[in-house]
Amino acid sequence: MDLNDLRSAITLLSFVIFIGLVAWAWSARRRSSFDEAARLPFSGEEPRS
């Protein structure tokens, strides 16, 4: 196994992780929590510190 094989494996692993993150972010189960987070700036409540 040379350096180019290692680089290819890391690139492939990074791509698989990226696809997994995209699938997680666009999943229907996450939509409600993302919608709630998107409305936070307009809630009118002061943030707790």
mmCIF file as Biopython writes it, N, C-alpha, C and O atoms, coordinates in Angstrom:
data_model
#
loop_
_atom_site.group_PDB
_atom_site.id
_atom_site.type_symbol
_atom_site.label_atom_id
_atom_site.label_alt_id
_atom_site.label_comp_id
_atom_site.label_asym_id
_atom_site.label_entity_id
_atom_site.label_seq_id
_atom_site.pdbx_PDB_ins_code
_atom_site.Cartn_x
_atom_site.Cartn_y
_atom_site.Cartn_z
_atom_site.occupancy
_atom_site.B_iso_or_equiv
_atom_site.auth_seq_id
_atom_site.auth_asym_id
_atom_site.pdbx_PDB_model_num
ATOM 1   N N  . MET A ? 1  ? 0.861   -1.179 0.000  1.0 0.0 1  A 1 
ATOM 2   C CA . MET A ? 1  ? 0.000   0.000  0.000  1.0 0.0 1  A 1 
ATOM 3   C C  . MET A ? 1  ? 0.900   1.232  0.000  1.0 0.0 1  A 1 
ATOM 4   O O  . MET A ? 1  ? 1.687   1.444  0.923  1.0 0.0 1  A 1 
ATOM 5   N N  . ASP A ? 2  ? 0.772   2.026  -1.035 1.0 0.0 2  A 1 
ATOM 6   C CA . ASP A ? 2  ? 1.590   3.224  -1.104 1.0 0.0 2  A 1 
ATOM 7   C C  . ASP A ? 2  ? 0.774   4.446  -0.691 1.0 0.0 2  A 1 
ATOM 8   O O  . ASP A ? 2  ? -0.387  4.329  -0.296 1.0 0.0 2  A 1 
ATOM 9   N N  . LEU A ? 3  ? 1.376   5.580  -0.784 1.0 0.0 3  A 1 
ATOM 10  C CA . LEU A ? 3  ? 0.757   6.821  -0.329 1.0 0.0 3  A 1 
ATOM 11  C C  . LEU A ? 3  ? -0.494  7.165  -1.133 1.0 0.0 3  A 1 
ATOM 12  O O  . LEU A ? 3  ? -1.458  7.691  -0.577 1.0 0.0 3  A 1 
ATOM 13  N N  . ASN A ? 4  ? -0.490  6.877  -2.423 1.0 0.0 4  A 1 
ATOM 14  C CA . ASN A ? 4  ? -1.660  7.180  -3.250 1.0 0.0 4  A 1 
ATOM 15  C C  . ASN A ? 4  ? -2.870  6.331  -2.861 1.0 0.0 4  A 1 
ATOM 16  O O  . ASN A ? 4  ? -4.003  6.805  -2.935 1.0 0.0 4  A 1 
ATOM 17  N N  . ASP A ? 5  ? -2.644  5.083  -2.447 1.0 0.0 5  A 1 
ATOM 18  C CA . ASP A ? 5  ? -3.751  4.254  -1.967 1.0 0.0 5  A 1 
ATOM 19  C C  . ASP A ? 5  ? -4.338  4.837  -0.684 1.0 0.0 5  A 1 
ATOM 20  O O  . ASP A ? 5  ? -5.558  4.845  -0.513 1.0 0.0 5  A 1 
ATOM 21  N N  . LEU A ? 6  ? -3.507  5.313  0.199  1.0 0.0 6  A 1 
ATOM 22  C CA . LEU A ? 6  ? -3.957  5.932  1.438  1.0 0.0 6  A 1 
ATOM 23  C C  . LEU A ? 6  ? -4.751  7.206  1.143  1.0 0.0 6  A 1 
ATOM 24  O O  . LEU A ? 6  ? -5.792  7.445  1.754  1.0 0.0 6  A 1 
ATOM 25  N N  . ARG A ? 7  ? -4.266  8.010  0.220  1.0 0.0 7  A 1 
ATOM 26  C CA . ARG A ? 7  ? -4.986  9.224  -0.167 1.0 0.0 7  A 1 
ATOM 27  C C  . ARG A ? 7  ? -6.354  8.891  -0.769 1.0 0.0 7  A 1 
ATOM 28  O O  . ARG A ? 7  ? -7.342  9.569  -0.489 1.0 0.0 7  A 1 
ATOM 29  N N  . SER A ? 8  ? -6.405  7.860  -1.584 1.0 0.0 8  A 1 
ATOM 30  C CA . SER A ? 8  ? -7.680  7.437  -2.181 1.0 0.0 8  A 1 
ATOM 31  C C  . SER A ? 8  ? -8.647  6.958  -1.113 1.0 0.0 8  A 1 
ATOM 32  O O  . SER A ? 8  ? -9.836  7.271  -1.167 1.0 0.0 8  A 1 
ATOM 33  N N  . ALA A ? 9  ? -8.150  6.203  -0.144 1.0 0.0 9  A 1 
ATOM 34  C CA . ALA A ? 9  ? -9.007  5.698  0.927  1.0 0.0 9  A 1 
ATOM 35  C C  . ALA A ? 9  ? -9.546  6.847  1.779  1.0 0.0 9  A 1 
ATOM 36  O O  . ALA A ? 9  ? -10.717 6.835  2.159  1.0 0.0 9  A 1 
ATOM 37  N N  . ILE A ? 10 ? -8.724  7.821  2.079  1.0 0.0 10 A 1 
ATOM 38  C CA . ILE A ? 10 ? -9.166  8.976  2.865  1.0 0.0 10 A 1 
ATOM 39  C C  . ILE A ? 10 ? -10.185 9.792  2.083  1.0 0.0 10 A 1 
ATOM 40  O O  . ILE A ? 10 ? -11.168 10.262 2.656  1.0 0.0 10 A 1 
ATOM 41  N N  . THR A ? 11 ? -9.968  9.966  0.797  1.0 0.0 11 A 1 
ATOM 42  C CA . THR A ? 11 ? -10.934 10.689 -0.043 1.0 0.0 11 A 1 
ATOM 43  C C  . THR A ? 11 ? -12.270 9.961  -0.082 1.0 0.0 11 A 1 
ATOM 44  O O  . THR A ? 11 ? -13.321 10.590 0.040  1.0 0.0 11 A 1 
ATOM 45  N N  . LEU A ? 12 ? -12.242 8.659  -0.250 1.0 0.0 12 A 1 
ATOM 46  C CA . LEU A ? 12 ? -13.473 7.868  -0.274 1.0 0.0 12 A 1 
ATOM 47  C C  . LEU A ? 12 ? -14.190 7.933  1.078  1.0 0.0 12 A 1 
ATOM 48  O O  . LEU A ? 12 ? -15.412 8.079  1.118  1.0 0.0 12 A 1 
ATOM 49  N N  . LEU A ? 13 ? -13.462 7.827  2.164  1.0 0.0 13 A 1 
ATOM 50  C CA . LEU A ? 13 ? -14.058 7.919  3.494  1.0 0.0 13 A 1 
ATOM 51  C C  . LEU A ? 13 ? -14.673 9.293  3.728  1.0 0.0 13 A 1 
ATOM 52  O O  . LEU A ? 13 ? -15.762 9.395  4.293  1.0 0.0 13 A 1 
ATOM 53  N N  . SER A ? 14 ? -13.997 10.334 3.305  1.0 0.0 14 A 1 
ATOM 54  C CA . SER A ? 14 ? -14.525 11.691 3.444  1.0 0.0 14 A 1 
ATOM 55  C C  . SER A ? 14 ? -15.801 11.866 2.638  1.0 0.0 14 A 1 
ATOM 56  O O  . SER A ? 14 ? -16.737 12.517 3.103  1.0 0.0 14 A 1 
ATOM 57  N N  . PHE A ? 15 ? -15.856 11.307 1.456  1.0 0.0 15 A 1 
ATOM 58  C CA . PHE A ? 15 ? -17.052 11.396 0.617  1.0 0.0 15 A 1 
ATOM 59  C C  . PHE A ? 15 ? -18.228 10.657 1.256  1.0 0.0 15 A 1 
ATOM 60  O O  . PHE A ? 15 ? -19.354 11.154 1.240  1.0 0.0 15 A 1 
ATOM 61  N N  . VAL A ? 16 ? -17.977 9.498  1.806  1.0 0.0 16 A 1 
ATOM 62  C CA . VAL A ? 16 ? -19.030 8.726  2.466  1.0 0.0 16 A 1 
ATOM 63  C C  . VAL A ? 16 ? -19.554 9.484  3.680  1.0 0.0 16 A 1 
ATOM 64  O O  . VAL A ? 16 ? -20.763 9.514  3.908  1.0 0.0 16 A 1 
ATOM 65  N N  . ILE A ? 17 ? -18.677 10.091 4.453  1.0 0.0 17 A 1 
ATOM 66  C CA . ILE A ? 17 ? -19.098 10.895 5.607  1.0 0.0 17 A 1 
ATOM 67  C C  . ILE A ? 17 ? -19.915 12.097 5.148  1.0 0.0 17 A 1 
ATOM 68  O O  . ILE A ? 17 ? -20.923 12.431 5.770  1.0 0.0 17 A 1 
ATOM 69  N N  . PHE A ? 18 ? -19.499 12.745 4.079  1.0 0.0 18 A 1 
ATOM 70  C CA . PHE A ? 18 ? -20.238 13.884 3.545  1.0 0.0 18 A 1 
ATOM 71  C C  . PHE A ? 18 ? -21.644 13.474 3.117  1.0 0.0 18 A 1 
ATOM 72  O O  . PHE A ? 18 ? -22.612 14.164 3.437  1.0 0.0 18 A 1 
ATOM 73  N N  . ILE A ? 19 ? -21.768 12.380 2.410  1.0 0.0 19 A 1 
ATOM 74  C CA . ILE A ? 19 ? -23.081 11.895 1.966  1.0 0.0 19 A 1 
ATOM 75  C C  . ILE A ? 19 ? -23.941 11.554 3.185  1.0 0.0 19 A 1 
ATOM 76  O O  . ILE A ? 19 ? -25.144 11.819 3.185  1.0 0.0 19 A 1 
ATOM 77  N N  . GLY A ? 20 ? -23.347 10.978 4.208  1.0 0.0 20 A 1 
ATOM 78  C CA . GLY A ? 20 ? -24.084 10.675 5.431  1.0 0.0 20 A 1 
ATOM 79  C C  . GLY A ? 20 ? -24.599 11.932 6.115  1.0 0.0 20 A 1 
ATOM 80  O O  . GLY A ? 20 ? -25.731 11.954 6.598  1.0 0.0 20 A 1 
ATOM 81  N N  . LEU A ? 21 ? -23.780 12.979 6.163  1.0 0.0 21 A 1 
ATOM 82  C CA . LEU A ? 21 ? -24.217 14.241 6.761  1.0 0.0 21 A 1 
ATOM 83  C C  . LEU A ? 21 ? -25.334 14.896 5.961  1.0 0.0 21 A 1 
ATOM 84  O O  . LEU A ? 21 ? -26.269 15.450 6.540  1.0 0.0 21 A 1 
ATOM 85  N N  . VAL A ? 22 ? -25.246 14.839 4.653  1.0 0.0 22 A 1 
ATOM 86  C CA . VAL A ? 22 ? -26.305 15.398 3.815  1.0 0.0 22 A 1 
ATOM 87  C C  . VAL A ? 22 ? -27.602 14.629 4.026  1.0 0.0 22 A 1 
ATOM 88  O O  . VAL A ? 22 ? -28.669 15.234 4.129  1.0 0.0 22 A 1 
ATOM 89  N N  . ALA A ? 23 ? -27.524 13.316 4.090  1.0 0.0 23 A 1 
ATOM 90  C CA . ALA A ? 23 ? -28.723 12.504 4.317  1.0 0.0 23 A 1 
ATOM 91  C C  . ALA A ? 23 ? -29.319 12.800 5.684  1.0 0.0 23 A 1 
ATOM 92  O O  . ALA A ? 23 ? -30.541 12.862 5.823  1.0 0.0 23 A 1 
ATOM 93  N N  . TRP A ? 24 ? -28.478 12.983 6.694  1.0 0.0 24 A 1 
ATOM 94  C CA . TRP A ? 24 ? -28.954 13.303 8.044  1.0 0.0 24 A 1 
ATOM 95  C C  . TRP A ? 24 ? -29.645 14.665 8.060  1.0 0.0 24 A 1 
ATOM 96  O O  . TRP A ? 24 ? -30.713 14.813 8.655  1.0 0.0 24 A 1 
ATOM 97  N N  . ALA A ? 25 ? -29.043 15.655 7.410  1.0 0.0 25 A 1 
ATOM 98  C CA . ALA A ? 25 ? -29.590 17.009 7.431  1.0 0.0 25 A 1 
ATOM 99  C C  . ALA A ? 25 ? -30.902 17.102 6.656  1.0 0.0 25 A 1 
ATOM 100 O O  . ALA A ? 25 ? -31.760 17.909 7.014  1.0 0.0 25 A 1 
ATOM 101 N N  . TRP A ? 26 ? -31.080 16.318 5.629  1.0 0.0 26 A 1 
ATOM 102 C CA . TRP A ? 26 ? -32.289 16.389 4.809  1.0 0.0 26 A 1 
ATOM 103 C C  . TRP A ? 26 ? -33.334 15.359 5.202  1.0 0.0 26 A 1 
ATOM 104 O O  . TRP A ? 26 ? -34.363 15.245 4.537  1.0 0.0 26 A 1 
ATOM 105 N N  . SER A ? 27 ? -33.090 14.597 6.283  1.0 0.0 27 A 1 
ATOM 106 C CA . SER A ? 27 ? -34.061 13.581 6.678  1.0 0.0 27 A 1 
ATOM 107 C C  . SER A ? 27 ? -35.324 14.230 7.237  1.0 0.0 27 A 1 
ATOM 108 O O  . SER A ? 27 ? -35.275 15.312 7.821  1.0 0.0 27 A 1 
ATOM 109 N N  . ALA A ? 28 ? -36.435 13.565 7.052  1.0 0.0 28 A 1 
ATOM 110 C CA . ALA A ? 28 ? -37.726 14.105 7.482  1.0 0.0 28 A 1 
ATOM 111 C C  . ALA A ? 28 ? -37.815 14.201 9.003  1.0 0.0 28 A 1 
ATOM 112 O O  . ALA A ? 28 ? -38.521 15.069 9.515  1.0 0.0 28 A 1 
ATOM 113 N N  . ARG A ? 29 ? -37.123 13.340 9.733  1.0 0.0 29 A 1 
ATOM 114 C CA . ARG A ? 29 ? -37.170 13.380 11.191 1.0 0.0 29 A 1 
ATOM 115 C C  . ARG A ? 29 ? -36.520 14.630 11.758 1.0 0.0 29 A 1 
ATOM 116 O O  . ARG A ? 29 ? -36.875 15.052 12.859 1.0 0.0 29 A 1 
ATOM 117 N N  . ARG A ? 30 ? -35.584 15.233 11.048 1.0 0.0 30 A 1 
ATOM 118 C CA . ARG A ? 30 ? -34.868 16.410 11.532 1.0 0.0 30 A 1 
ATOM 119 C C  . ARG A ? 30 ? -35.563 17.715 11.149 1.0 0.0 30 A 1 
ATOM 120 O O  . ARG A ? 30 ? -35.200 18.774 11.661 1.0 0.0 30 A 1 
ATOM 121 N N  . ARG A ? 31 ? -36.534 17.662 10.275 1.0 0.0 31 A 1 
ATOM 122 C CA . ARG A ? 31 ? -37.164 18.869 9.744  1.0 0.0 31 A 1 
ATOM 123 C C  . ARG A ? 31 ? -37.769 19.736 10.844 1.0 0.0 31 A 1 
ATOM 124 O O  . ARG A ? 31 ? -37.599 20.955 10.828 1.0 0.0 31 A 1 
ATOM 125 N N  . SER A ? 32 ? -38.470 19.128 11.796 1.0 0.0 32 A 1 
ATOM 126 C CA . SER A ? 32 ? -39.137 19.927 12.822 1.0 0.0 32 A 1 
ATOM 127 C C  . SER A ? 32 ? -38.130 20.660 13.710 1.0 0.0 32 A 1 
ATOM 128 O O  . SER A ? 32 ? -38.357 21.815 14.068 1.0 0.0 32 A 1 
ATOM 129 N N  . SER A ? 33 ? -37.038 20.017 14.065 1.0 0.0 33 A 1 
ATOM 130 C CA . SER A ? 33 ? -36.051 20.702 14.903 1.0 0.0 33 A 1 
ATOM 131 C C  . SER A ? 33 ? -35.312 21.794 14.128 1.0 0.0 33 A 1 
ATOM 132 O O  . SER A ? 33 ? -34.964 22.828 14.699 1.0 0.0 33 A 1 
ATOM 133 N N  . PHE A ? 34 ? -35.072 21.576 12.836 1.0 0.0 34 A 1 
ATOM 134 C CA . PHE A ? 34 ? -34.437 22.618 12.029 1.0 0.0 34 A 1 
ATOM 135 C C  . PHE A ? 34 ? -35.385 23.793 11.812 1.0 0.0 34 A 1 
ATOM 136 O O  . PHE A ? 34 ? -34.949 24.944 11.811 1.0 0.0 34 A 1 
ATOM 137 N N  . ASP A ? 35 ? -36.682 23.516 11.628 1.0 0.0 35 A 1 
ATOM 138 C CA . ASP A ? 35 ? -37.655 24.597 11.486 1.0 0.0 35 A 1 
ATOM 139 C C  . ASP A ? 35 ? -37.745 25.418 12.771 1.0 0.0 35 A 1 
ATOM 140 O O  . ASP A ? 35 ? -37.829 26.645 12.726 1.0 0.0 35 A 1 
ATOM 141 N N  . GLU A ? 36 ? -37.726 24.741 13.907 1.0 0.0 36 A 1 
ATOM 142 C CA . GLU A ? 36 ? -37.758 25.440 15.194 1.0 0.0 36 A 1 
ATOM 143 C C  . GLU A ? 36 ? -36.509 26.314 15.368 1.0 0.0 36 A 1 
ATOM 144 O O  . GLU A ? 36 ? -36.612 27.449 15.833 1.0 0.0 36 A 1 
ATOM 145 N N  . ALA A ? 37 ? -35.355 25.805 15.004 1.0 0.0 37 A 1 
ATOM 146 C CA . ALA A ? 37 ? -34.117 26.571 15.110 1.0 0.0 37 A 1 
ATOM 147 C C  . ALA A ? 37 ? -34.126 27.760 14.147 1.0 0.0 37 A 1 
ATOM 148 O O  . ALA A ? 37 ? -33.552 28.804 14.456 1.0 0.0 37 A 1 
ATOM 149 N N  . ALA A ? 38 ? -34.759 27.618 13.005 1.0 0.0 38 A 1 
ATOM 150 C CA . ALA A ? 38 ? -34.819 28.709 12.029 1.0 0.0 38 A 1 
ATOM 151 C C  . ALA A ? 38 ? -35.704 29.848 12.527 1.0 0.0 38 A 1 
ATOM 152 O O  . ALA A ? 38 ? -35.495 31.002 12.153 1.0 0.0 38 A 1 
ATOM 153 N N  . ARG A ? 39 ? -36.691 29.534 13.367 1.0 0.0 39 A 1 
ATOM 154 C CA . ARG A ? 39 ? -37.587 30.565 13.892 1.0 0.0 39 A 1 
ATOM 155 C C  . ARG A ? 39 ? -37.057 31.246 15.148 1.0 0.0 39 A 1 
ATOM 156 O O  . ARG A ? 39 ? -37.650 32.229 15.592 1.0 0.0 39 A 1 
ATOM 157 N N  . LEU A ? 40 ? -35.979 30.771 15.730 1.0 0.0 40 A 1 
ATOM 158 C CA . LEU A ? 40 ? -35.454 31.336 16.968 1.0 0.0 40 A 1 
ATOM 159 C C  . LEU A ? 40 ? -35.155 32.838 16.896 1.0 0.0 40 A 1 
ATOM 160 O O  . LEU A ? 40 ? -35.477 33.546 17.851 1.0 0.0 40 A 1 
ATOM 161 N N  . PRO A ? 41 ? -34.560 33.362 15.821 1.0 0.0 41 A 1 
ATOM 162 C CA . PRO A ? 41 ? -34.281 34.799 15.793 1.0 0.0 41 A 1 
ATOM 163 C C  . PRO A ? 41 ? -35.544 35.663 15.835 1.0 0.0 41 A 1 
ATOM 164 O O  . PRO A ? 41 ? -35.471 36.838 16.196 1.0 0.0 41 A 1 
ATOM 165 N N  . PHE A ? 42 ? -36.680 35.109 15.478 1.0 0.0 42 A 1 
ATOM 166 C CA . PHE A ? 42 ? -37.914 35.878 15.416 1.0 0.0 42 A 1 
ATOM 167 C C  . PHE A ? 42 ? -38.843 35.608 16.608 1.0 0.0 42 A 1 
ATOM 168 O O  . PHE A ? 42 ? -39.992 36.050 16.602 1.0 0.0 42 A 1 
ATOM 169 N N  . SER A ? 43 ? -38.370 34.901 17.609 1.0 0.0 43 A 1 
ATOM 170 C CA . SER A ? 43 ? -39.232 34.485 18.711 1.0 0.0 43 A 1 
ATOM 171 C C  . SER A ? 43 ? -39.583 35.651 19.644 1.0 0.0 43 A 1 
ATOM 172 O O  . SER A ? 43 ? -40.598 35.586 20.338 1.0 0.0 43 A 1 
ATOM 173 N N  . GLY A ? 44 ? -38.778 36.706 19.677 1.0 0.0 44 A 1 
ATOM 174 C CA . GLY A ? 44 ? -39.052 37.856 20.516 1.0 0.0 44 A 1 
ATOM 175 C C  . GLY A ? 44 ? -38.596 37.694 21.952 1.0 0.0 44 A 1 
ATOM 176 O O  . GLY A ? 44 ? -38.730 38.625 22.746 1.0 0.0 44 A 1 
ATOM 177 N N  . GLU A ? 45 ? -38.072 36.558 22.298 1.0 0.0 45 A 1 
ATOM 178 C CA . GLU A ? 45 ? -37.575 36.319 23.644 1.0 0.0 45 A 1 
ATOM 179 C C  . GLU A ? 45 ? -36.092 36.643 23.701 1.0 0.0 45 A 1 
ATOM 180 O O  . GLU A ? 45 ? -35.363 36.464 22.726 1.0 0.0 45 A 1 
ATOM 181 N N  . GLU A ? 46 ? -35.666 37.116 24.844 1.0 0.0 46 A 1 
ATOM 182 C CA . GLU A ? 46 ? -34.249 37.377 25.032 1.0 0.0 46 A 1 
ATOM 183 C C  . GLU A ? 46 ? -33.535 36.042 25.268 1.0 0.0 46 A 1 
ATOM 184 O O  . GLU A ? 46 ? -34.054 35.170 25.966 1.0 0.0 46 A 1 
ATOM 185 N N  . PRO A ? 47 ? -32.370 35.892 24.696 1.0 0.0 47 A 1 
ATOM 186 C CA . PRO A ? 47 ? -31.631 34.634 24.906 1.0 0.0 47 A 1 
ATOM 187 C C  . PRO A ? 47 ? -31.154 34.526 26.347 1.0 0.0 47 A 1 
ATOM 188 O O  . PRO A ? 47 ? -30.794 35.520 26.978 1.0 0.0 47 A 1 
ATOM 189 N N  . ARG A ? 48 ? -31.160 33.303 26.849 1.0 0.0 48 A 1 
ATOM 190 C CA . ARG A ? 48 ? -30.636 33.048 28.195 1.0 0.0 48 A 1 
ATOM 191 C C  . ARG A ? 48 ? -29.142 32.910 28.109 1.0 0.0 48 A 1 
ATOM 192 O O  . ARG A ? 48 ? -28.618 32.290 27.183 1.0 0.0 48 A 1 
ATOM 193 N N  . SER A ? 49 ? -28.443 33.490 29.083 1.0 0.0 49 A 1 
ATOM 194 C CA . SER A ? 49 ? -26.980 33.354 29.071 1.0 0.0 49 A 1 
ATOM 195 C C  . SER A ? 49 ? -26.475 32.480 30.176 1.0 0.0 49 A 1 
ATOM 196 O O  . SER A ? 49 ? -25.268 32.272 30.295 1.0 0.0 49 A 1 
#
